[in-house]
Amino acid sequence: MNVAGRPMRTIWPAADGAAVEIIDQTRLPHAFVVARLGTVEEAAHAIRAMLVRGAPLIGATAAWGVWLALQQDPADANLARAHALLLATRPTAVNLRWALDRCRAHLAPLPPAARIAAARELAMLVCEEDVNLNRGIAAAGLPLLEAIARRKGAGAVVNVLTHCNAGWLATVDVGTATAPIYAAHAAGLKVHVWVDETRPRNQGASLTAWELGQAGVPHTVIADNAGGHLMQHGRVDLVIVGTDRTTATGDVCNKVGTYLKALAAHDNGVPFYVAAPSPSIDWALRDGVREIPIEERDAREVSHLAGRLADGTVATVALLPEGSRAANPAFDVTAARLITGLITERGVCAANAAGLRGLFPEKAG
């Protein structure tokens, strides 16, 4: 994607070959800052503190984190330590474990002297695969928007609602939920995006709106609770969200608030799609509500808010009465019965075991 007209990704190897660089997403949208990760501890901090976020990008950052660790010490014990350190950063997104287990399985059989180069090569491969997966999601999801445009007639606008940020900032590039939107925009369709602010961290208002603006896609930021009202009045043609973990039966865990959007969409007959690249599918799980661990984040994310003041400075302010407690579950689970379809790199399928097995027969059994 472009930043001020310049092609960029969200993570890349530094020019000196000793580190990786990332877009510090905690500074957006008010400042564009590139951060350098030179150690596995810095990579772990970037994931935990959400300098990088989004399931695909978390997985890619973890792969680079393993490489950073092995640069310091390629021995077995340090490979195991890096795996454990990075795995402990975020509990919900399955891509994290997927990437780390893949790194360990690939690197452990190699002699220590060969591991550093192999880890770098694998991290690059994970990134390239992510981009290609997301291009596949764009191609699979574009016909959904084209069909709505044809039904509405020439010149009509296709209105998409999305929650949180499942755009290129949540991936290495292209995005998941936004990938069909960008493809439609590039194909000349008139697309408008309703962007949920996504409290408490405001990833919609801070990140999705920023990247849509960089891409020139018309959009409007709305309060999280406005989506149902818009659906009742026919102002949403479809909903597309991302996923941090999808079960083998089609349940979807995504940023908290997704479940409420699915309920509103179901009540109003609005198609509700989930962009689900295959690394986000946890084939070992069948019941999302009972089996997916839900991260409880710092209550300060609810009780405080950062914003830009009139003089251009960025400040953090308290929102709650003194003494009031806050809770901060970061994700919720949307049952498969509320989901119209899953958009994967291999096509669109029903959100159930049969639908997923049809696209991924190698995972059957």
RATADA-V192603 format. One record per backbone hydrogen bond with DSSP energy under -1.0 kcal/mol. CO is the residue of the C=O (numbers start at 1). NH is the residue of the N-H. If there is no record, write none. Layout:
CO,NH
CO,NH
//
This chain:
1,8
3,6
6,3
10,23
12,21
14,17
19,14
20,37
21,12
22,35
23,25
24,27
27,31
33,24
35,22
37,20
39,43
40,44
41,45
42,46
43,47
44,48
45,49
46,51
46,52
51,25
54,58
55,59
56,60
57,61
58,62
59,63
60,64
61,65
62,66
63,67
64,68
65,69
66,70
67,71
69,73
75,79
76,80
77,81
78,82
79,83
80,84
81,85
82,86
83,87
84,88
86,89
94,98
95,99
96,100
97,101
98,102
99,103
100,104
101,105
102,106
103,107
104,108
107,110
111,114
112,115
114,118
115,119
116,120
117,121
118,122
119,123
120,124
121,125
122,126
123,127
124,128
125,129
126,130
127,131
128,132
129,133
130,134
131,135
132,136
133,137
134,138
135,139
136,140
137,141
138,142
141,144
141,145
142,146
143,147
144,148
145,149
146,150
147,151
148,152
149,153
153,156
158,192
159,237
159,238
160,194
161,240
162,196
166,176
166,178
167,170
168,171
170,57
172,10
173,175
178,182
179,183
180,184
181,185
182,186
183,187
184,189
185,188
190,158
192,160
193,220
194,162
195,222
197,204
197,205
198,202
202,206
203,207
203,208
204,209
207,211
208,212
209,213
210,214
211,215
212,217
218,193
220,195
222,197
223,226
226,230
227,231
228,232
229,233
230,235
231,234
238,161
239,273
241,275
244,94
245,253
246,282
247,250
251,247
252,334
253,244
253,245
254,332
255,258
257,261
258,262
259,263
260,264
261,265
262,266
263,267
264,268
265,270
271,239
272,340
272,341
273,241
274,343
277,280
278,281
280,246
282,285
285,248
287,291
288,292
295,330
298,301
299,302
299,303
300,304
303,319
305,317
307,315
309,312
313,309
315,307
317,305
321,324
328,297
330,256
332,254
334,252
335,338
336,339
341,274
342,349
343,276
344,347
347,344
349,342
350,352
352,356
353,357
354,358
355,359
356,360
360,363
361,364
//
